[in-house]
């Protein structure tokens, strides 16, 4: 049975730094970790992500393609991920049989949690 954490918090609160630290800690203990970056604006990941939403869509791409600002672009990216949930599930399949610890690094914009 997989275990893990969903890491949420306001922008700039240290979510990505925490994910990096917990990945290093668990790996030092011999625990296999799978970090999933769900923040399409995260351009400076401090960890090795196994799955990255940036491979599906980035904030810059959404903003450019649809003339959106940063907050609207983030909402668009998460809605796009929701419509393409099969992509995320396919990315996670290789780890389904392993005894992995999953860490989901989520974006911090409050609009994503109040509007969706």
Buried (B, 14 or more C-beta within 10 A) or exposed (E): EEEBEEBBEEEEEEBBEBBBEBBEEBEEEEEEBBBBBBBBBBEEBBBEBBBBBBEBBBBBBBBEEEEBEBEBBBBBBBBBBEEBEEBBEEBBEEBEEEEBBBBBBBBBBEBBEEEE
